[in-house]
Amino acid sequence: MNKRHAATLTACAIAFASAGAAAAGPEDAMNAAGCMACHTKDKKLVGPAFKDIAAKYKGQDVVAKLMDKARKGGSGVWGPVPMAPNPPNKISDADLKAAIEYILKS
């Protein structure tokens, strides 16, 4: 697993979270955005589990980096399956940041 893919998948989970509207919380935002179609808290699905993302980046200041990766999308960090870009019209900066911080605390 590499950092780029982890960031991309993390961002995907977050990006779909608000779907253009502020959500009640990071989990609600990720559920509403469909992130849970590819991610779970504790096991790999299509994308990495949140706990694996948190473990990979433990102790690192990567929120801004993961936000950028979520916005751009990509593949290769966690495997060949690409994550689509997640522009601000899909998730606000505030919701994206909250989701990434939530995932990193998993």
N, C-alpha and C positions, 0 to 999 in steps of 0.2 A: 504494500500500500504506500502511495506517496502522498505528499502534502497537498499537491495541486488537486488531486481527485477528491481528497477529504474535504478540502475547502469548497470545491465545486458542489459536492453532494450536500454539504452542510448548508451552503447557500441556497441550494434548490429547496431544501426543506423549509428554509426560512422564507425564501422568495414567494412561494405560493401561499404563505401564511396569511397575509392580509388581503390578498386579491384586490388591492386598491382601497381598502378601508381598514381603519384601525380595529384591531381585534381586542378582546377582553384581556388576553394574555398570550404568551408565546405558544403554549400548547394549543389553545383555541385557534390562534392564527395559523399554525402549521396544519391542524386538522382541516380548517376551512379551505386552505390553499391546496390541499391534496398531497402534502408532503409525506403523509403516512402511507401513501400508496407505494412509495419506494423505500421508506425508512421506518425503523422501529427504534424504541429506546434501547433494547438489549440484544438484538440479533440482526445479522445482515439479511437484507431482503434483496432488493435490486441495488440499493445503495448501502453504505455502511451504517451500522447502528450508531446512535448518538453516543453511547458509552465508548465505542471504539474511536470515534472522532475526538471525544474529550481526552481519552488516554493518549492519543497521538500528539495532541497539542498541549498536554499538561505542563503547566508552569511557563507557558509562552504567551506573549502579548500578541495575539493573532486576530483579534476582532476585526480590525481594519482590513487586514489581508484577506480574511474569509469573506468579508462583505464584498470586496472587489471581485473575488473569485465567484461569488454567488451572482453578482451582476453580470459578469462576462460568460459564465458557464464554461464547459470544457470537459475533458476526460483525461485519463491517464494517471491520476493520483491514487485512486482506489481500484482501478481496473479500466477496461476498455469502454464500458457503458457511459455514454456522455450525459451530462446534465445540461439542460437547456439554460440559456441566459435568463435572468430574472430582473427585468427593468423596474424602475420605481413605480410604474403604473400597475405592477403586479403586487408589489409590497413596498411600503414606505421605508425610508431609511431607519426611522425609529423602530418599526416592527422587525425589520431585518436584524438590526443590532440586538434587540431584545431576544430574538430567536437564537442568534448565534451565542449570545451570552448564556442562555438557558442550556443549549446543547453542550457548551464547554463545561458547564457545571454538572453534567450528567454523570 
